[in-house]
Amino acid sequence: MKIMKSASLAVLIVAFPLSMMAMTPVRDHDLSQVIGQAGVSINTDIMMNIAIDTLAWGDYDGIFEGGHPSWGTTADGGYVGLAGFDVIGLRIKARENDTFGGYSAAADFKPITIDVASDPTYSLYSGFTFVRFGLGSLQITVDQMDFAVFLAAPGAPGQVLGTVNLGALAMYVNPWSYVDIYNSRPGNQCGVFVTMSVVIDQLDIGYLSWGDIDGVANEGIGAMSWMSDGAQGAGYVGLSNLRVWGPIIMQGTVAIDVTTSYEGIYAHGSFGDPGWAPVSVVHIGFPQVFSLDVAGPITADVKLDSFASLNSPDAGTLGNIYISGLGIDILNRSWVDIWAH
């Protein structure tokens, strides 16, 4: 089977206000109290379609020295990726007509903003200079997004695992939302800190489904032919009418550093060993509690259908989902290290 070239789109991750002292949002008029009166405001109404043939991650040497010794090794690499990635009807614009979260376009409109500032009172980031991206009162909508997930060996046809299908997404960003980027270390020490304070007032998705484009072979045991052995059509399972009632609040700080280590468990051996070599590592830390809270309930119908949109007359409903009081906290001093093996 020929794999269409694929695509992938990174849609904007959100950020929402966090003060180092009080963990509360900082408004624009508060920012005006710090040094940095100039800045950039951007209002936009952009409509676009996006298509990417193939987006793949490749491992050229397979499993070699990276797994547990009992796994065995193989020198044959492979690829995992997305094929036929299409985004139709992506629109990014200012909120106008909705009232989610009590929003009023006349009173609460805010453009996208970019400012660079420092706080002489040292209450914000110990007085260090920071850049703030105000996300504005944005409405982000997508009519449809589809892509196939595949595995492939070098030079060989791909194996399609299934398709991902999304339709009628609408996300409403609260005008308080922002992302701050800075380095709160003294002297010339490198490192990036990202403080996010993001509120999503509402998130609606018409459907989100996983599809099997060629059905299943009737390989079960027993005398009965439970499903036809003849030609089979595609099938999809997923969520219909998915709604996340806001506000959805993401708050916290992420610190990113890159280092090269000559010692420690990550290094390849110890000094003097034949295989000794340093290892470069990306260290992602959480110096404060990083939280995600959903104030309203999450509701959706679970459906099976022959259409990715899960809305044909023959669609079957398995039940519905109701989740309330969702809260996730990544505790301070948590961290993740990433390196090549």
Secondary structure, DSSP 4 states (H G I P E B T S, - for coil): -PPPP--------------TTT-----HHHHTTSB----EEE--EEEEEEEEEEEEEEETT-SSSSS-GGG------EEEEEEEEEEEEEEEEE--S--GGG--HHHH---EEEEEEB-TTSTTGGG--EEEEE--SEEEEEEEEEEEEEEE-TTS--EEEEEEEEEEEEEEE-TT-EEEEE--SSTT---EEEEEEEEEEEEEEEEEEEEETT-------SSS--S-SS----EEEEEEEEEEEEEEEEEEEEEEEEEEESSSTTSBS-TTSTT-B-EEEEEEEESS-EEEEE-S-EEEEEEEESSTTS-STT-EEEEEEEE-SEEEEEPTTEEEEEE--
